[in-house]
Amino acid sequence: MATVTLGGKEFEVDEDGFIQDPDLWDKQVAADLARNEEGIEEMTEDHWRVVNYLRDYYLKFKIAPMVRKLCKESGVDLKKMYVLFPSGPAKGACKVAGLPKPTGCV
Protein backbone atom coordinates (compact mmCIF):
# COMPACT_ATOMS: atom_id res chain seq x y z
CA MET A 1 0.00 0.00 0.00
CA ALA A 2 1.10 3.51 -0.77
CA THR A 3 1.15 6.42 1.65
CA VAL A 4 -0.15 9.90 0.79
CA THR A 5 -0.47 13.17 2.70
CA LEU A 6 -3.96 14.66 2.76
CA GLY A 7 -5.13 17.49 4.99
CA GLY A 8 -1.72 17.48 6.65
CA LYS A 9 -2.02 13.80 7.70
CA GLU A 10 -0.50 10.66 6.26
CA PHE A 11 -2.80 7.94 4.99
CA GLU A 12 -2.38 4.48 3.59
CA VAL A 13 -4.24 4.17 0.30
CA ASP A 14 -5.01 1.17 -1.87
CA GLU A 15 -3.95 0.85 -5.52
CA ASP A 16 -6.93 3.01 -6.57
CA GLY A 17 -6.24 5.79 -4.05
CA PHE A 18 -8.96 4.95 -1.51
CA ILE A 19 -7.93 5.74 2.07
CA GLN A 20 -7.86 2.70 4.32
CA ASP A 21 -8.99 4.25 7.60
CA PRO A 22 -12.26 6.20 7.16
CA ASP A 23 -12.10 7.33 10.79
CA LEU A 24 -9.16 9.65 10.01
CA TRP A 25 -11.16 11.51 7.35
CA ASP A 26 -12.14 15.14 7.81
CA LYS A 27 -13.28 18.00 5.56
CA GLN A 28 -9.72 19.07 4.70
CA VAL A 29 -8.93 15.50 3.66
CA ALA A 30 -12.07 15.55 1.48
CA ALA A 31 -11.04 18.85 -0.12
CA ASP A 32 -7.55 17.48 -0.89
CA LEU A 33 -8.99 14.24 -2.31
CA ALA A 34 -11.46 16.24 -4.43
CA ARG A 35 -8.71 18.48 -5.79
CA ASN A 36 -6.10 15.76 -6.32
CA GLU A 37 -8.30 12.89 -7.51
CA GLU A 38 -11.30 14.57 -9.16
CA GLY A 39 -9.95 17.96 -10.25
CA ILE A 40 -12.54 19.74 -8.08
CA GLU A 41 -11.06 23.07 -7.04
CA GLU A 42 -13.82 23.99 -4.60
CA MET A 43 -16.41 21.77 -2.94
CA THR A 44 -19.91 23.19 -3.40
CA GLU A 45 -22.99 22.66 -1.26
CA ASP A 46 -24.04 19.87 -3.66
CA HIS A 47 -20.66 18.15 -3.30
CA TRP A 48 -20.96 18.25 0.48
CA ARG A 49 -24.56 16.99 0.39
CA VAL A 50 -23.42 13.89 -1.51
CA VAL A 51 -20.30 13.37 0.60
CA ASN A 52 -22.14 13.80 3.89
CA TYR A 53 -24.90 11.42 2.80
CA LEU A 54 -22.32 8.80 1.80
CA ARG A 55 -20.46 9.13 5.10
CA ASP A 56 -23.61 8.98 7.21
CA TYR A 57 -24.88 5.95 5.32
CA TYR A 58 -21.51 4.19 5.52
CA LEU A 59 -21.10 4.86 9.24
CA LYS A 60 -24.58 3.46 9.88
CA PHE A 61 -24.51 0.41 7.59
CA LYS A 62 -20.76 -0.18 6.94
CA ILE A 63 -21.40 -0.27 3.19
CA ALA A 64 -21.87 2.36 0.49
CA PRO A 65 -25.45 2.85 -0.74
CA MET A 66 -26.63 1.79 -4.17
CA VAL A 67 -26.47 4.57 -6.78
CA ARG A 68 -30.24 4.79 -7.07
CA LYS A 69 -30.59 5.32 -3.30
CA LEU A 70 -27.74 7.83 -3.25
CA CYS A 71 -29.35 9.91 -6.00
CA LYS A 72 -32.85 9.73 -4.54
CA GLU A 73 -31.88 10.51 -0.95
CA SER A 74 -29.27 13.17 -1.70
CA GLY A 75 -31.50 14.91 -4.25
CA VAL A 76 -28.74 14.82 -6.88
CA ASP A 77 -29.68 13.03 -10.09
CA LEU A 78 -27.24 10.71 -11.85
CA LYS A 79 -26.39 13.16 -14.62
CA LYS A 80 -25.47 15.85 -12.09
CA MET A 81 -23.59 13.26 -9.99
CA TYR A 82 -21.17 12.83 -12.90
CA VAL A 83 -20.84 16.60 -13.26
CA LEU A 84 -19.98 16.88 -9.55
CA PHE A 85 -17.74 13.80 -9.47
CA PRO A 86 -16.41 13.14 -13.00
CA SER A 87 -15.25 9.60 -12.21
CA GLY A 88 -18.71 8.77 -10.83
CA PRO A 89 -20.39 8.03 -7.52
CA ALA A 90 -18.42 4.86 -6.75
CA LYS A 91 -14.93 5.91 -7.63
CA GLY A 92 -15.13 9.68 -7.17
CA ALA A 93 -17.73 10.47 -4.56
CA CYS A 94 -16.90 7.51 -2.30
CA LYS A 95 -13.20 8.31 -2.49
CA VAL A 96 -13.76 11.97 -1.56
CA ALA A 97 -16.06 10.83 1.26
CA GLY A 98 -13.21 8.73 2.68
CA LEU A 99 -14.99 5.41 2.22
CA PRO A 100 -13.20 2.20 1.33
CA LYS A 101 -13.45 1.13 -2.30
CA PRO A 102 -17.03 -0.15 -2.86
CA THR A 103 -17.24 -3.86 -3.57
CA GLY A 104 -20.52 -3.78 -5.47
CA CYS A 105 -22.72 -1.21 -7.08
CA VAL A 106 -22.80 2.17 -5.42
Contacts in CASP RR format, 6 or more apart in sequence:
PFRMAT RR
TARGET T0000
AUTHOR 0000-0000-0000
METHOD contacts of the structure
MODEL  1
MATVTLGGKEFEVDEDGFIQDPDLWDKQVAADLARNEEGIEEMTEDHWRV
VNYLRDYYLKFKIAPMVRKLCKESGVDLKKMYVLFPSGPAKGACKVAGLP
KPTGCV
1 12 0 8 1.000
1 13 0 8 1.000
1 14 0 8 1.000
1 20 0 8 1.000
2 12 0 8 1.000
2 13 0 8 1.000
2 15 0 8 1.000
2 17 0 8 1.000
3 10 0 8 1.000
3 11 0 8 1.000
3 12 0 8 1.000
3 13 0 8 1.000
4 10 0 8 1.000
4 11 0 8 1.000
4 13 0 8 1.000
4 17 0 8 1.000
5 11 0 8 1.000
6 19 0 8 1.000
6 28 0 8 1.000
6 29 0 8 1.000
6 32 0 8 1.000
6 33 0 8 1.000
6 36 0 8 1.000
7 26 0 8 1.000
7 28 0 8 1.000
7 29 0 8 1.000
7 31 0 8 1.000
7 32 0 8 1.000
8 28 0 8 1.000
9 24 0 8 1.000
9 29 0 8 1.000
11 19 0 8 1.000
11 20 0 8 1.000
11 21 0 8 1.000
11 24 0 8 1.000
11 29 0 8 1.000
12 19 0 8 1.000
12 20 0 8 1.000
12 21 0 8 1.000
13 19 0 8 1.000
13 20 0 8 1.000
14 20 0 8 1.000
14 100 0 8 1.000
14 101 0 8 1.000
16 91 0 8 1.000
16 95 0 8 1.000
16 101 0 8 1.000
17 37 0 8 1.000
17 95 0 8 1.000
18 94 0 8 1.000
18 95 0 8 1.000
18 98 0 8 1.000
18 99 0 8 1.000
18 100 0 8 1.000
18 101 0 8 1.000
19 25 0 8 1.000
19 29 0 8 1.000
19 33 0 8 1.000
19 95 0 8 1.000
19 98 0 8 1.000
19 100 0 8 1.000
20 100 0 8 1.000
22 55 0 8 1.000
22 58 0 8 1.000
22 98 0 8 1.000
22 99 0 8 1.000
22 100 0 8 1.000
25 55 0 8 1.000
25 97 0 8 1.000
25 98 0 8 1.000
29 98 0 8 1.000
30 43 0 8 1.000
30 51 0 8 1.000
30 96 0 8 1.000
30 97 0 8 1.000
30 98 0 8 1.000
31 43 0 8 1.000
33 95 0 8 1.000
33 96 0 8 1.000
33 98 0 8 1.000
34 40 0 8 1.000
34 43 0 8 1.000
34 47 0 8 1.000
34 96 0 8 1.000
35 41 0 8 1.000
37 87 0 8 1.000
37 92 0 8 1.000
37 95 0 8 1.000
37 96 0 8 1.000
38 85 0 8 1.000
38 86 0 8 1.000
38 87 0 8 1.000
38 92 0 8 1.000
38 95 0 8 1.000
38 96 0 8 1.000
39 86 0 8 1.000
40 47 0 8 1.000
40 84 0 8 1.000
40 85 0 8 1.000
40 96 0 8 1.000
43 51 0 8 1.000
44 84 0 8 1.000
46 76 0 8 1.000
46 80 0 8 1.000
46 84 0 8 1.000
47 84 0 8 1.000
47 85 0 8 1.000
47 96 0 8 1.000
49 74 0 8 1.000
49 75 0 8 1.000
49 76 0 8 1.000
50 70 0 8 1.000
50 74 0 8 1.000
50 76 0 8 1.000
50 81 0 8 1.000
50 84 0 8 1.000
50 85 0 8 1.000
50 89 0 8 1.000
50 93 0 8 1.000
50 97 0 8 1.000
51 93 0 8 1.000
51 96 0 8 1.000
51 97 0 8 1.000
53 65 0 8 1.000
53 70 0 8 1.000
53 73 0 8 1.000
53 74 0 8 1.000
54 64 0 8 1.000
54 65 0 8 1.000
54 70 0 8 1.000
54 93 0 8 1.000
54 94 0 8 1.000
54 97 0 8 1.000
54 99 0 8 1.000
55 97 0 8 1.000
55 98 0 8 1.000
55 99 0 8 1.000
57 64 0 8 1.000
57 65 0 8 1.000
57 69 0 8 1.000
57 70 0 8 1.000
58 64 0 8 1.000
58 97 0 8 1.000
58 99 0 8 1.000
63 102 0 8 1.000
64 70 0 8 1.000
64 90 0 8 1.000
64 94 0 8 1.000
64 99 0 8 1.000
64 102 0 8 1.000
64 106 0 8 1.000
65 73 0 8 1.000
65 106 0 8 1.000
66 105 0 8 1.000
66 106 0 8 1.000
67 78 0 8 1.000
67 81 0 8 1.000
67 89 0 8 1.000
67 90 0 8 1.000
67 105 0 8 1.000
67 106 0 8 1.000
70 76 0 8 1.000
70 81 0 8 1.000
70 89 0 8 1.000
70 93 0 8 1.000
70 106 0 8 1.000
71 77 0 8 1.000
71 78 0 8 1.000
71 81 0 8 1.000
71 89 0 8 1.000
76 84 0 8 1.000
78 89 0 8 1.000
81 88 0 8 1.000
81 89 0 8 1.000
81 93 0 8 1.000
82 88 0 8 1.000
84 93 0 8 1.000
85 91 0 8 1.000
85 92 0 8 1.000
85 93 0 8 1.000
85 96 0 8 1.000
86 92 0 8 1.000
87 95 0 8 1.000
89 106 0 8 1.000
90 102 0 8 1.000
90 104 0 8 1.000
90 105 0 8 1.000
90 106 0 8 1.000
93 106 0 8 1.000
94 101 0 8 1.000
94 102 0 8 1.000
94 106 0 8 1.000
95 101 0 8 1.000
END
